[in-house]
Amino acid sequence: MTAPRPQDATRRLLATTPAPLTALAVVTSFAATLGDVELKLQYVPDRLVLTKAGFEAYVSARATTVCASLEALAATIADDVANEIVPKWSRVTVTHAGATSHSVVAEDRQPGWNHPTLLASL
């Protein structure tokens, strides 16, 4: 048996609970700070929703992650979310504000899922 990769251990901190309203299309949002980077996660749940405690634990662990770029950080978080909670749709936005602002948006969705009126409201 091989040891879990460090990113997998961080990913598993994204604790979930069953989604209470699977028949409705709802958008769930979380926001946090990872050092000098602002993180915003928005997603449409499928079967699972992320717990607040799970998000907080994940952010705390992810804040120590060294990424080559803001794009790499956004891709890592988007991949973690896609693999742990398998949402119908998700958007990860990371922003570094300073003398020059830099923002990256990573978006994913399940094949065939589309809800333009819901997403237009974001």
Secondary structure, DSSP 8 states (H G I E B T S, - for coil): -----HHHHHHTT--EEE-S-TTS---EEEEEEETTEEEEEEEE-SSEEE-HHHHHHHHHHHTT---SSHHHHHHHHHHHHHHHT--SEEEEEEEE-SSS-EEEEEEEE-TT---HHHHHT-
